[in-house]
Amino acid sequence: MRTSDDDKVSVAPARAGRPAARSRRFAPNEIVRVEVRMPAMIAAQVFALAADTGRPVSATASDLLAAALAEREGHCVT
């Protein structure tokens, strides 16, 4: 992830799957759709946590990913 002077976030292609047709730049808190394939066991846990907390699955998954990235990087990822 890179940011520029105008505070846009540049999302680089993952170099796998179908390549992006163009460079993608988003506002830092803009919602971006990401398709993730995961084992059913993990998906069931995400769905159960979302149901337990009464939050959307996408918000729950986003929070879990942000927490994992923050742990990995040793700082807050928002």
All heavy atoms as a GROMACS GRO file, in nm:
protein
  573
    1MET      N    1   0.085  -0.116   0.000
    1MET     CA    2   0.000   0.000   0.000
    1MET      C    3   0.089   0.123   0.000
    1MET      O    4   0.182   0.133   0.077
    1MET     CB    5  -0.088  -0.001   0.125
    1MET     CG    6  -0.171   0.124   0.139
    1MET     SD    7  -0.273   0.124   0.287
    1MET     CE    8  -0.152   0.155   0.412
    2ARG      N    9   0.057   0.215  -0.089
    2ARG     CA   10   0.131   0.340  -0.095
    2ARG      C   11   0.033   0.455  -0.087
    2ARG      O   12  -0.078   0.446  -0.136
    2ARG     CB   13   0.209   0.348  -0.226
    2ARG     CG   14   0.317   0.244  -0.237
    2ARG     CD   15   0.391   0.258  -0.368
    2ARG     NE   16   0.301   0.244  -0.482
    2ARG     CZ   17   0.279   0.131  -0.546
    2ARG    NH1   18   0.339   0.022  -0.508
    2ARG    NH2   19   0.199   0.127  -0.650
    3THR      N   20   0.076   0.565  -0.025
    3THR     CA   21  -0.008   0.685  -0.026
    3THR      C   22   0.069   0.794  -0.096
    3THR      O   23   0.191   0.796  -0.098
    3THR     CB   24  -0.043   0.731   0.118
    3THR    OG1   25   0.077   0.754   0.189
    3THR    CG2   26  -0.129   0.629   0.189
    4SER      N   27  -0.003   0.887  -0.154
    4SER     CA   28   0.059   0.999  -0.223
    4SER      C   29   0.030   1.127  -0.148
    4SER      O   30  -0.035   1.127  -0.044
    4SER     CB   31   0.007   1.006  -0.367
    4SER     OG   32  -0.130   1.039  -0.365
    5ASP      N   33   0.076   1.238  -0.202
    5ASP     CA   34   0.056   1.366  -0.138
    5ASP      C   35  -0.090   1.402  -0.121
    5ASP      O   36  -0.127   1.475  -0.030
    5ASP     CB   37   0.126   1.477  -0.218
    5ASP     CG   38   0.277   1.461  -0.215
    5ASP    OD1   39   0.328   1.400  -0.119
    5ASP    OD2   40   0.342   1.509  -0.309
    6ASP      N   41  -0.176   1.352  -0.209
    6ASP     CA   42  -0.318   1.384  -0.198
    6ASP      C   43  -0.395   1.283  -0.113
    6ASP      O   44  -0.516   1.277  -0.115
    6ASP     CB   45  -0.382   1.399  -0.336
    6ASP     CG   46  -0.372   1.272  -0.419
    6ASP    OD1   47  -0.316   1.172  -0.372
    6ASP    OD2   48  -0.422   1.274  -0.533
    7ASP      N   49  -0.323   1.203  -0.035
    7ASP     CA   50  -0.381   1.106   0.058
    7ASP      C   51  -0.465   0.997  -0.007
    7ASP      O   52  -0.552   0.939   0.056
    7ASP     CB   53  -0.463   1.175   0.167
    7ASP     CG   54  -0.376   1.254   0.262
    7ASP    OD1   55  -0.259   1.216   0.280
    7ASP    OD2   56  -0.426   1.353   0.318
    8LYS      N   57  -0.441   0.970  -0.133
    8LYS     CA   58  -0.507   0.857  -0.198
    8LYS      C   59  -0.424   0.732  -0.171
    8LYS      O   60  -0.302   0.738  -0.153
    8LYS     CB   61  -0.517   0.879  -0.350
    8LYS     CG   62  -0.610   0.990  -0.389
    8LYS     CD   63  -0.754   0.949  -0.370
    8LYS     CE   64  -0.846   1.057  -0.422
    8LYS     NZ   65  -0.985   1.023  -0.406
    9VAL      N   66  -0.488   0.619  -0.167
    9VAL     CA   67  -0.420   0.491  -0.146
    9VAL      C   68  -0.413   0.421  -0.280
    9VAL      O   69  -0.513   0.405  -0.349
    9VAL     CB   70  -0.497   0.404  -0.044
    9VAL    CG1   71  -0.432   0.268  -0.030
    9VAL    CG2   72  -0.506   0.474   0.091
   10SER      N   73  -0.294   0.380  -0.317
   10SER     CA   74  -0.273   0.307  -0.442
   10SER      C   75  -0.272   0.158  -0.410
   10SER      O   76  -0.195   0.113  -0.326
   10SER     CB   77  -0.140   0.348  -0.505
   10SER     OG   78  -0.118   0.276  -0.622
   11VAL      N   79  -0.361   0.083  -0.475
   11VAL     CA   80  -0.370  -0.061  -0.452
   11VAL      C   81  -0.299  -0.131  -0.568
   11VAL      O   82  -0.346  -0.128  -0.682
   11VAL     CB   83  -0.516  -0.108  -0.442
   11VAL    CG1   84  -0.524  -0.257  -0.423
   11VAL    CG2   85  -0.587  -0.034  -0.329
   12ALA      N   86  -0.185  -0.191  -0.538
   12ALA     CA   87  -0.107  -0.260  -0.641
   12ALA      C   88  -0.170  -0.394  -0.674
   12ALA      O   89  -0.229  -0.459  -0.588
   12ALA     CB   90   0.035  -0.281  -0.591
   13PRO      N   91  -0.158  -0.438  -0.799
   13PRO     CA   92  -0.209  -0.571  -0.835
   13PRO      C   93  -0.137  -0.679  -0.754
   13PRO      O   94  -0.021  -0.664  -0.718
   13PRO     CB   95  -0.176  -0.585  -0.983
   13PRO     CG   96  -0.138  -0.449  -1.030
   13PRO     CD   97  -0.098  -0.369  -0.911
   14ALA      N   98  -0.206  -0.787  -0.727
   14ALA     CA   99  -0.149  -0.897  -0.648
   14ALA      C  100  -0.055  -0.984  -0.730
   14ALA      O  101   0.009  -1.073  -0.678
   14ALA     CB  102  -0.260  -0.983  -0.589
   15ARG      N  103  -0.051  -0.962  -0.861
   15ARG     CA  104   0.033  -1.041  -0.951
   15ARG      C  105  -0.017  -1.184  -0.965
   15ARG      O  106   0.055  -1.274  -1.000
   15ARG     CB  107   0.179  -1.042  -0.908
   15ARG     CG  108   0.238  -0.907  -0.885
   15ARG     CD  109   0.278  -0.843  -1.017
   15ARG     NE  110   0.353  -0.720  -0.993
   15ARG     CZ  111   0.307  -0.599  -1.020
   15ARG    NH1  112   0.187  -0.583  -1.069
   15ARG    NH2  113   0.380  -0.493  -0.996
   16ALA      N  114  -0.143  -1.204  -0.932
   16ALA     CA  115  -0.205  -1.336  -0.947
   16ALA      C  116  -0.348  -1.316  -0.993
   16ALA      O  117  -0.408  -1.213  -0.967
   16ALA     CB  118  -0.202  -1.412  -0.814
   17GLY      N  119  -0.401  -1.412  -1.060
   17GLY     CA  120  -0.538  -1.398  -1.107
   17GLY      C  121  -0.545  -1.305  -1.225
   17GLY      O  122  -0.447  -1.280  -1.294
   18ARG      N  123  -0.662  -1.247  -1.246
   18ARG     CA  124  -0.682  -1.156  -1.357
   18ARG      C  125  -0.618  -1.021  -1.325
   18ARG      O  126  -0.650  -0.960  -1.223
   18ARG     CB  127  -0.832  -1.139  -1.382
   18ARG     CG  128  -0.861  -1.070  -1.513
   18ARG     CD  129  -1.006  -1.074  -1.545
   18ARG     NE  130  -1.074  -0.972  -1.464
   18ARG     CZ  131  -1.202  -0.969  -1.440
   18ARG    NH1  132  -1.280  -1.064  -1.486
   18ARG    NH2  133  -1.256  -0.875  -1.367
   19PRO      N  134  -0.529  -0.971  -1.409
   19PRO     CA  135  -0.463  -0.843  -1.379
   19PRO      C  136  -0.560  -0.726  -1.388
   19PRO      O  137  -0.657  -0.729  -1.463
   19PRO     CB  138  -0.356  -0.833  -1.487
   19PRO     CG  139  -0.402  -0.921  -1.598
   19PRO     CD  140  -0.485  -1.030  -1.534
   20ALA      N  141  -0.535  -0.625  -1.307
   20ALA     CA  142  -0.617  -0.504  -1.310
   20ALA      C  143  -0.600  -0.434  -1.444
   20ALA      O  144  -0.491  -0.431  -1.501
   20ALA     CB  145  -0.576  -0.411  -1.196
   21ALA      N  146  -0.709  -0.378  -1.494
   21ALA     CA  147  -0.704  -0.309  -1.622
   21ALA      C  148  -0.634  -0.174  -1.610
   21ALA      O  149  -0.581  -0.123  -1.709
   21ALA     CB  150  -0.847  -0.288  -1.675
   22ARG      N  151  -0.635  -0.117  -1.490
   22ARG     CA  152  -0.573   0.014  -1.471
   22ARG      C  153  -0.530   0.026  -1.325
   22ARG      O  154  -0.568  -0.053  -1.240
   22ARG     CB  155  -0.672   0.124  -1.506
   22ARG     CG  156  -0.796   0.120  -1.421
   22ARG     CD  157  -0.895   0.230  -1.459
   22ARG     NE  158  -1.023   0.209  -1.398
   22ARG     CZ  159  -1.053   0.234  -1.270
   22ARG    NH1  160  -0.960   0.278  -1.190
   22ARG    NH2  161  -1.173   0.212  -1.224
   23SER      N  162  -0.451   0.127  -1.299
   23SER     CA  163  -0.410   0.155  -1.162
   23SER      C  164  -0.533   0.195  -1.082
   23SER      O  165  -0.620   0.267  -1.130
   23SER     CB  166  -0.308   0.269  -1.163
   23SER     OG  167  -0.274   0.303  -1.032
   24ARG      N  168  -0.540   0.148  -0.959
   24ARG     CA  169  -0.656   0.178  -0.875
   24ARG      C  170  -0.612   0.267  -0.759
   24ARG      O  171  -0.519   0.233  -0.687
   24ARG     CB  172  -0.719   0.050  -0.825
   24ARG     CG  173  -0.769  -0.036  -0.941
   24ARG     CD  174  -0.819  -0.169  -0.896
   24ARG     NE  175  -0.710  -0.245  -0.838
   24ARG     CZ  176  -0.723  -0.360  -0.774
   24ARG    NH1  177  -0.841  -0.412  -0.758
   24ARG    NH2  178  -0.619  -0.423  -0.726
   25ARG      N  179  -0.680   0.379  -0.742
   25ARG     CA  180  -0.650   0.472  -0.633
   25ARG      C  181  -0.780   0.505  -0.560
   25ARG      O  182  -0.880   0.533  -0.622
   25ARG     CB  183  -0.584   0.598  -0.687
   25ARG     CG  184  -0.446   0.570  -0.744
   25ARG     CD  185  -0.389   0.688  -0.822
   25ARG     NE  186  -0.407   0.816  -0.759
   25ARG     CZ  187  -0.323   0.873  -0.672
   25ARG    NH1  188  -0.215   0.808  -0.636
   25ARG    NH2  189  -0.347   0.992  -0.622
   26PHE      N  190  -0.772   0.499  -0.428
   26PHE     CA  191  -0.890   0.516  -0.345
   26PHE      C  192  -0.862   0.610  -0.229
   26PHE      O  193  -0.748   0.620  -0.182
   26PHE     CB  194  -0.935   0.381  -0.286
   26PHE     CG  195  -0.959   0.275  -0.389
   26PHE    CD1  196  -0.862   0.182  -0.420
   26PHE    CD2  197  -1.080   0.270  -0.455
   26PHE    CE1  198  -0.885   0.084  -0.516
   26PHE    CE2  199  -1.104   0.172  -0.551
   26PHE     CZ  200  -1.006   0.079  -0.581
   27ALA      N  201  -0.966   0.674  -0.180
   27ALA     CA  202  -0.956   0.750  -0.055
   27ALA      C  203  -0.926   0.649   0.056
   27ALA      O  204  -0.967   0.533   0.048
   27ALA     CB  205  -1.086   0.824  -0.028
   28PRO      N  206  -0.853   0.689   0.160
   28PRO     CA  207  -0.812   0.593   0.264
   28PRO      C  208  -0.925   0.511   0.325
   28PRO      O  209  -0.906   0.394   0.355
   28PRO     CB  210  -0.745   0.682   0.369
   28PRO     CG  211  -0.693   0.797   0.290
   28PRO     CD  212  -0.796   0.822   0.183
   29ASN      N  213  -1.043   0.568   0.344
   29ASN     CA  214  -1.152   0.493   0.406
   29ASN      C  215  -1.260   0.452   0.306
   29ASN      O  216  -1.369   0.410   0.346
   29ASN     CB  217  -1.214   0.573   0.520
   29ASN     CG  218  -1.119   0.582   0.637
   29ASN    OD1  219  -1.056   0.483   0.674
   29ASN    ND2  220  -1.106   0.699   0.694
   30GLU      N  221  -1.229   0.463   0.178
   30GLU     CA  222  -1.324   0.421   0.075
   30GLU      C  223  -1.339   0.269   0.079
   30GLU      O  224  -1.243   0.196   0.100
   30GLU     CB  225  -1.272   0.464  -0.062
   30GLU     CG  226  -1.367   0.440  -0.175
   30GLU     CD  227  -1.316   0.501  -0.306
   30GLU    OE1  228  -1.218   0.578  -0.304
   30GLU    OE2  229  -1.375   0.468  -0.409
   31ILE      N  230  -1.460   0.221   0.060
   31ILE     CA  231  -1.487   0.077   0.062
   31ILE      C  232  -1.445   0.015  -0.071
   31ILE      O  233  -1.481   0.064  -0.178
   31ILE     CB  234  -1.636   0.049   0.088
   31ILE    CG1  235  -1.681   0.110   0.222
   31ILE    CG2  236  -1.666  -0.100   0.083
   31ILE    CD1  237  -1.608   0.056   0.342
   32VAL      N  238  -1.368  -0.092  -0.063
   32VAL     CA  239  -1.317  -0.163  -0.180
   32VAL      C  240  -1.360  -0.309  -0.170
   32VAL      O  241  -1.344  -0.371  -0.066
   32VAL     CB  242  -1.162  -0.155  -0.186
   32VAL    CG1  243  -1.108  -0.232  -0.304
   32VAL    CG2  244  -1.117  -0.010  -0.189
   33ARG      N  245  -1.415  -0.360  -0.278
   33ARG     CA  246  -1.457  -0.501  -0.279
   33ARG      C  247  -1.336  -0.590  -0.305
   33ARG      O  248  -1.259  -0.568  -0.398
   33ARG     CB  249  -1.561  -0.524  -0.387
   33ARG     CG  250  -1.608  -0.666  -0.389
   33ARG     CD  251  -1.710  -0.689  -0.497
   33ARG     NE  252  -1.738  -0.830  -0.502
   33ARG     CZ  253  -1.854  -0.880  -0.534
   33ARG    NH1  254  -1.953  -0.802  -0.569
   33ARG    NH2  255  -1.873  -1.009  -0.536
   34VAL      N  256  -1.321  -0.692  -0.221
   34VAL     CA  257  -1.213  -0.790  -0.234
   34VAL      C  258  -1.276  -0.927  -0.219
   34VAL      O  259  -1.345  -0.954  -0.121
   34VAL     CB  260  -1.106  -0.770  -0.124
   34VAL    CG1  261  -1.000  -0.877  -0.133
   34VAL    CG2  262  -1.047  -0.632  -0.130
   35GLU      N  263  -1.254  -1.014  -0.317
   35GLU     CA  264  -1.305  -1.150  -0.305
   35GLU      C  265  -1.196  -1.236  -0.245
   35GLU      O  266  -1.082  -1.235  -0.290
   35GLU     CB  267  -1.343  -1.206  -0.442
   35GLU     CG  268  -1.399  -1.345  -0.432
   35GLU     CD  269  -1.444  -1.399  -0.566
   35GLU    OE1  270  -1.486  -1.320  -0.652
   35GLU    OE2  271  -1.436  -1.522  -0.584
   36VAL      N  272  -1.232  -1.309  -0.141
   36VAL     CA  273  -1.136  -1.394  -0.071
   36VAL      C  274  -1.193  -1.535  -0.064
   36VAL      O  275  -1.306  -1.555  -0.021
   36VAL     CB  276  -1.110  -1.342   0.072
   36VAL    CG1  277  -1.015  -1.435   0.146
   36VAL    CG2  278  -1.057  -1.201   0.070
   37ARG      N  279  -1.116  -1.630  -0.107
   37ARG     CA  280  -1.156  -1.770  -0.094
   37ARG      C  281  -1.082  -1.827   0.026
   37ARG      O  282  -0.962  -1.806   0.041
   37ARG     CB  283  -1.121  -1.847  -0.221
   37ARG     CG  284  -1.199  -1.796  -0.341
   37ARG     CD  285  -1.160  -1.869  -0.467
   37ARG     NE  286  -1.217  -1.807  -0.583
   37ARG     CZ  287  -1.337  -1.833  -0.633
   37ARG    NH1  288  -1.412  -1.923  -0.574
   37ARG    NH2  289  -1.382  -1.770  -0.738
   38MET      N  290  -1.155  -1.897   0.112
   38MET     CA  291  -1.096  -1.950   0.233
   38MET      C  292  -1.161  -2.084   0.266
   38MET      O  293  -1.270  -2.113   0.217
   38MET     CB  294  -1.114  -1.852   0.349
   38MET     CG  295  -1.259  -1.828   0.388
   38MET     SD  296  -1.282  -1.707   0.519
   38MET     CE  297  -1.253  -1.556   0.431
   39PRO      N  298  -1.095  -2.162   0.349
   39PRO     CA  299  -1.154  -2.290   0.390
   39PRO      C  300  -1.289  -2.267   0.460
   39PRO      O  301  -1.307  -2.167   0.531
   39PRO     CB  302  -1.052  -2.347   0.488
   39PRO     CG  303  -0.924  -2.279   0.453
   39PRO     CD  304  -0.962  -2.142   0.406
   40ALA      N  305  -1.381  -2.358   0.440
   40ALA     CA  306  -1.514  -2.347   0.499
   40ALA      C  307  -1.509  -2.333   0.650
   40ALA      O  308  -1.591  -2.262   0.710
   40ALA     CB  309  -1.599  -2.468   0.460
   41MET      N  310  -1.414  -2.398   0.714
   41MET     CA  311  -1.401  -2.392   0.860
   41MET      C  312  -1.373  -2.248   0.905
   41MET      O  313  -1.431  -2.202   1.005
   41MET     CB  314  -1.288  -2.484   0.906
   41MET     CG  315  -1.291  -2.512   1.049
   41MET     SD  316  -1.432  -2.618   1.085
   41MET     CE  317  -1.357  -2.722   1.203
   42ILE      N  318  -1.289  -2.177   0.833
   42ILE     CA  319  -1.258  -2.038   0.865
   42ILE      C  320  -1.380  -1.951   0.836
   42ILE      O  321  -1.417  -1.864   0.916
   42ILE     CB  322  -1.135  -1.988   0.786
   42ILE    CG1  323  -1.012  -2.073   0.816
   42ILE    CG2  324  -1.108  -1.840   0.814
   42ILE    CD1  325  -0.968  -2.071   0.960
   43ALA      N  326  -1.442  -1.970   0.721
   43ALA     CA  327  -1.560  -1.893   0.685
   43ALA      C  328  -1.671  -1.909   0.789
   43ALA      O  329  -1.737  -1.812   0.828
   43ALA     CB  330  -1.610  -1.934   0.547
   44ALA      N  331  -1.690  -2.031   0.838
   44ALA     CA  332  -1.792  -2.056   0.939
   44ALA      C  333  -1.763  -1.976   1.066
   44ALA      O  334  -1.855  -1.922   1.129
   44ALA     CB  335  -1.800  -2.206   0.971
   45GLN      N  336  -1.636  -1.966   1.102
   45GLN     CA  337  -1.598  -1.889   1.221
   45GLN      C  338  -1.625  -1.739   1.200
   45GLN      O  339  -1.674  -1.672   1.292
   45GLN     CB  340  -1.452  -1.912   1.256
   45GLN     CG  341  -1.423  -2.052   1.304
   45GLN     CD  342  -1.275  -2.074   1.328
   45GLN    OE1  343  -1.194  -1.982   1.321
   45GLN    NE2  344  -1.238  -2.197   1.357
   46VAL      N  345  -1.596  -1.689   1.081
   46VAL     CA  346  -1.621  -1.548   1.051
   46VAL      C  347  -1.772  -1.520   1.055
   46VAL      O  348  -1.817  -1.421   1.116
   46VAL     CB  349  -1.561  -1.508   0.915
   46VAL    CG1  350  -1.601  -1.366   0.877
   46VAL    CG2  351  -1.409  -1.521   0.917
   47PHE      N  352  -1.850  -1.606   0.992
   47PHE     CA  353  -1.996  -1.589   0.992
   47PHE      C  354  -2.052  -1.599   1.135
   47PHE      O  355  -2.142  -1.522   1.171
   47PHE     CB  356  -2.063  -1.691   0.901
   47PHE     CG  357  -2.065  -1.649   0.756
   47PHE    CD1  358  -1.950  -1.652   0.679
   47PHE    CD2  359  -2.183  -1.605   0.697
   47PHE    CE1  360  -1.951  -1.612   0.546
   47PHE    CE2  361  -2.186  -1.565   0.564
   47PHE     CZ  362  -2.070  -1.569   0.488
   48ALA      N  363  -2.002  -1.691   1.214
   48ALA     CA  364  -2.050  -1.706   1.352
   48ALA      C  365  -2.016  -1.583   1.435
   48ALA      O  366  -2.099  -1.534   1.513
   48ALA     CB  367  -1.990  -1.832   1.416
   49LEU      N  368  -1.895  -1.530   1.419
   49LEU     CA  369  -1.856  -1.410   1.492
   49LEU      C  370  -1.943  -1.291   1.451
   49LEU      O  371  -1.988  -1.213   1.535
   49LEU     CB  372  -1.708  -1.378   1.467
   49LEU     CG  373  -1.654  -1.255   1.539
   49LEU    CD1  374  -1.672  -1.266   1.691
   49LEU    CD2  375  -1.506  -1.236   1.503
   50ALA      N  376  -1.970  -1.279   1.321
   50ALA     CA  377  -2.057  -1.172   1.272
   50ALA      C  378  -2.197  -1.184   1.334
   50ALA      O  379  -2.255  -1.085   1.379
   50ALA     CB  380  -2.065  -1.175   1.120
   51ALA      N  381  -2.250  -1.305   1.338
   51ALA     CA  382  -2.383  -1.327   1.397
   51ALA      C  383  -2.383  -1.295   1.546
   51ALA      O  384  -2.475  -1.230   1.596
   51ALA     CB  385  -2.428  -1.471   1.373
   52ASP      N  386  -2.277  -1.337   1.616
   52ASP     CA  387  -2.268  -1.313   1.760
   52ASP      C  388  -2.260  -1.164   1.792
   52ASP      O  389  -2.312  -1.120   1.895
   52ASP     CB  390  -2.146  -1.382   1.820
   52ASP     CG  391  -2.159  -1.533   1.825
   52ASP    OD1  392  -2.272  -1.585   1.805
   52ASP    OD2  393  -2.056  -1.600   1.846
   53THR      N  394  -2.194  -1.088   1.708
   53THR     CA  395  -2.176  -0.945   1.734
   53THR      C  396  -2.283  -0.859   1.667
   53THR      O  397  -2.288  -0.738   1.690
   53THR     CB  398  -2.037  -0.898   1.687
   53THR    OG1  399  -2.023  -0.923   1.547
   53THR    CG2  400  -1.927  -0.968   1.764
   54GLY      N  401  -2.365  -0.920   1.581
   54GLY     CA  402  -2.469  -0.846   1.512
   54GLY      C  403  -2.415  -0.750   1.407
   54GLY      O  404  -2.479  -0.651   1.374
   55ARG      N  405  -2.297  -0.779   1.354
   55ARG     CA  406  -2.234  -0.693   1.253
   55ARG      C  407  -2.231  -0.766   1.120
   55ARG      O  408  -2.234  -0.888   1.115
   55ARG     CB  409  -2.092  -0.658   1.296
   55ARG     CG  410  -2.092  -0.580   1.428
   55ARG     CD  411  -1.957  -0.524   1.463
   55ARG     NE  412  -1.921  -0.421   1.367
   55ARG     CZ  413  -1.801  -0.414   1.309
   55ARG    NH1  414  -1.708  -0.501   1.337
   55ARG    NH2  415  -1.775  -0.316   1.224
   56PRO      N  416  -2.220  -0.691   1.010
   56PRO     CA  417  -2.210  -0.755   0.879
   56PRO      C  418  -2.083  -0.841   0.868
   56PRO      O  419  -1.980  -0.811   0.932
   56PRO     CB  420  -2.201  -0.637   0.781
   56PRO     CG  421  -2.256  -0.520   0.855
   56PRO     CD  422  -2.225  -0.545   1.000
   57VAL      N  423  -2.092  -0.944   0.788
   57VAL     CA  424  -1.978  -1.033   0.766
   57VAL      C  425  -1.859  -0.954   0.710
   57VAL      O  426  -1.745  -0.973   0.751
   57VAL     CB  427  -2.016  -1.151   0.674
   57VAL    CG1  428  -1.894  -1.232   0.633
   57VAL    CG2  429  -2.116  -1.241   0.744
   58SER      N  430  -1.886  -0.864   0.616
   58SER     CA  431  -1.776  -0.789   0.555
   58SER      C  432  -1.705  -0.701   0.657
   58SER      O  433  -1.581  -0.693   0.657
   58SER     CB  434  -1.827  -0.704   0.438
   58SER     OG  435  -1.927  -0.614   0.482
   59ALA      N  436  -1.779  -0.637   0.747
   59ALA     CA  437  -1.717  -0.554   0.851
   59ALA      C  438  -1.639  -0.641   0.949
   59ALA      O  439  -1.530  -0.604   0.993
   59ALA     CB  440  -1.823  -0.473   0.924
   60THR      N  441  -1.694  -0.757   0.983
   60THR     CA  442  -1.626  -0.849   1.073
   60THR      C  443  -1.496  -0.898   1.012
   60THR      O  444  -1.391  -0.898   1.078
   60THR     CB  445  -1.718  -0.968   1.106
   60THR    OG1  446  -1.838  -0.917   1.165
   60THR    CG2  447  -1.653  -1.067   1.200
   61ALA      N  448  -1.500  -0.938   0.886
   61ALA     CA  449  -1.379  -0.986   0.818
   61ALA      C  450  -1.276  -0.873   0.807
   61ALA      O  451  -1.156  -0.895   0.827
   61ALA     CB  452  -1.414  -1.040   0.680
   62SER      N  453  -1.321  -0.753   0.777
   62SER     CA  454  -1.230  -0.638   0.767
   62SER      C  455  -1.161  -0.612   0.900
   62SER      O  456  -1.039  -0.589   0.905
   62SER     CB  457  -1.308  -0.514   0.722
   62SER     OG  458  -1.222  -0.404   0.708
   63ASP      N  459  -1.237  -0.617   1.010
   63ASP     CA  460  -1.179  -0.597   1.143
   63ASP      C  461  -1.076  -0.705   1.175
   63ASP      O  462  -0.970  -0.676   1.231
   63ASP     CB  463  -1.288  -0.597   1.250
   63ASP     CG  464  -1.374  -0.472   1.245
   63ASP    OD1  465  -1.341  -0.376   1.173
   63ASP    OD2  466  -1.480  -0.474   1.313
   64LEU      N  467  -1.108  -0.829   1.141
   64LEU     CA  468  -1.015  -0.940   1.168
   64LEU      C  469  -0.887  -0.924   1.088
   64LEU      O  470  -0.776  -0.944   1.141
   64LEU     CB  471  -1.081  -1.074   1.136
   64LEU     CG  472  -1.193  -1.117   1.231
   64LEU    CD1  473  -1.268  -1.237   1.174
   64LEU    CD2  474  -1.136  -1.150   1.369
   65LEU      N  475  -0.899  -0.887   0.962
   65LEU     CA  476  -0.780  -0.866   0.879
   65LEU      C  477  -0.697  -0.749   0.930
   65LEU      O  478  -0.574  -0.757   0.935
   65LEU     CB  479  -0.820  -0.844   0.733
   65LEU     CG  480  -0.867  -0.968   0.659
   65LEU    CD1  481  -0.929  -0.928   0.525
   65LEU    CD2  482  -0.751  -1.064   0.638
   66ALA      N  483  -0.762  -0.640   0.968
   66ALA     CA  484  -0.690  -0.524   1.020
   66ALA      C  485  -0.614  -0.560   1.148
   66ALA      O  486  -0.499  -0.521   1.165
   66ALA     CB  487  -0.786  -0.408   1.047
   67ALA      N  488  -0.678  -0.638   1.236
   67ALA     CA  489  -0.611  -0.680   1.359
   67ALA      C  490  -0.492  -0.771   1.330
   67ALA      O  491  -0.386  -0.757   1.392
   67ALA     CB  492  -0.711  -0.752   1.451
   68ALA      N  493  -0.508  -0.863   1.236
   68ALA     CA  494  -0.397  -0.953   1.200
   68ALA      C  495  -0.282  -0.875   1.138
   68ALA      O  496  -0.165  -0.901   1.167
   68ALA     CB  497  -0.447  -1.062   1.105
   69LEU      N  498  -0.313  -0.779   1.051
   69LEU     CA  499  -0.208  -0.697   0.989
   69LEU      C  500  -0.138  -0.609   1.092
   69LEU      O  501  -0.016  -0.593   1.088
   69LEU     CB  502  -0.266  -0.612   0.876
   69LEU     CG  503  -0.309  -0.689   0.753
   69LEU    CD1  504  -0.387  -0.599   0.658
   69LEU    CD2  505  -0.188  -0.749   0.682
   70ALA      N  506  -0.214  -0.553   1.185
   70ALA     CA  507  -0.154  -0.472   1.291
   70ALA      C  508  -0.061  -0.556   1.376
   70ALA      O  509   0.049  -0.512   1.411
   70ALA     CB  510  -0.263  -0.408   1.377
   71GLU      N  511  -0.103  -0.676   1.408
   71GLU     CA  512  -0.018  -0.767   1.486
   71GLU      C  513   0.109  -0.800   1.410
   71GLU      O  514   0.219  -0.802   1.464
   71GLU     CB  515  -0.096  -0.895   1.518
   71GLU     CG  516  -0.016  -1.000   1.592
   71GLU     CD  517   0.014  -0.963   1.737
   71GLU    OE1  518  -0.058  -0.879   1.792
   71GLU    OE2  519   0.112  -1.018   1.791
   72ARG      N  520   0.096  -0.826   1.282
   72ARG     CA  521   0.210  -0.862   1.198
   72ARG      C  522   0.307  -0.746   1.184
   72ARG      O  523   0.428  -0.762   1.188
   72ARG     CB  524   0.161  -0.905   1.060
   72ARG     CG  525   0.268  -0.946   0.965
   72ARG     CD  526   0.206  -0.998   0.835
   72ARG     NE  527   0.306  -1.052   0.749
   72ARG     CZ  528   0.352  -0.989   0.641
   72ARG    NH1  529   0.307  -0.871   0.609
   72ARG    NH2  530   0.446  -1.046   0.566
   73GLU      N  531   0.252  -0.625   1.167
   73GLU     CA  532   0.334  -0.508   1.145
   73GLU      C  533   0.376  -0.439   1.274
   73GLU      O  534   0.463  -0.353   1.272
   73GLU     CB  535   0.260  -0.408   1.055
   73GLU     CG  536   0.228  -0.462   0.918
   73GLU     CD  537   0.351  -0.496   0.835
   73GLU    OE1  538   0.452  -0.423   0.847
   73GLU    OE2  539   0.348  -0.594   0.761
   74GLY      N  540   0.310  -0.476   1.383
   74GLY     CA  541   0.344  -0.415   1.511
   74GLY      C  542   0.290  -0.275   1.530
   74GLY      O  543   0.337  -0.200   1.612
   75HIS      N  544   0.191  -0.236   1.450
   75HIS     CA  545   0.128  -0.105   1.465
   75HIS      C  546  -0.014  -0.110   1.413
   75HIS      O  547  -0.056  -0.209   1.356
   75HIS     CB  548   0.208   0.005   1.395
   75HIS     CG  549   0.226  -0.020   1.247
   75HIS    ND1  550   0.128   0.009   1.156
   75HIS    CD2  551   0.329  -0.070   1.178
   75HIS    CE1  552   0.172  -0.023   1.034
   75HIS    NE2  553   0.292  -0.071   1.045
   76CYS      N  554  -0.085  -0.003   1.432
   76CYS     CA  555  -0.225   0.003   1.394
   76CYS      C  556  -0.241   0.014   1.243
   76CYS      O  557  -0.175   0.094   1.180
   76CYS     CB  558  -0.292   0.121   1.462
   76CYS     SG  559  -0.468   0.132   1.426
   77VAL      N  560  -0.329  -0.069   1.187
   77VAL     CA  561  -0.364  -0.061   1.047
   77VAL      C  562  -0.511  -0.026   1.041
   77VAL      O  563  -0.594  -0.096   1.097
   77VAL     CB  564  -0.340  -0.196   0.974
   77VAL    CG1  565  -0.389  -0.188   0.830
   77VAL    CG2  566  -0.194  -0.234   0.980
   78THR      N  567  -0.546   0.084   0.975
   78THR     CA  568  -0.686   0.124   0.966
   78THR      C  569  -0.726   0.139   0.822
   78THR      O  570  -0.646   0.151   0.736
   78THR     CB  571  -0.712   0.257   1.039
   78THR    OG1  572  -0.626   0.356   0.986
   78THR    CG2  573  -0.690   0.241   1.188
   0.00000   0.00000   0.00000
